[in-house]
Amino acid sequence: MSCREKFSSRASYQGIHYRILYFFSGKANVVLSHGITKEREVPAKEIDRAIQRREQVKSNFEQYTFQP
């Protein structure tokens, strides 16, 4: 996953800092991989988890898409 393909967003709630890892699937879809409590750097195992989830979504996008 290159720098352009992985992203994280930061949020705080009641003094605890969180990171949400996400990636884009196509031009209009954002997929939230998972959230972790904020550390100085995102651990390699968490990046690997996000990469694995990205590959799952790429292999079968419809399976991971909500259909009302």
DAGIPE-V22144 format. One line per field, one symbol per residue. ss: DSSP state (A for helix, B for strand, O for the rest). A space follows every 10 residues. Layout:
ss->???
This chain:
ss->OOOOOOBBBB BBBOOBBBBB BBBBBOOOBB BBBBBBBOOO OOOAAAAAAA AAAAAAAAAO AAAAOOOO
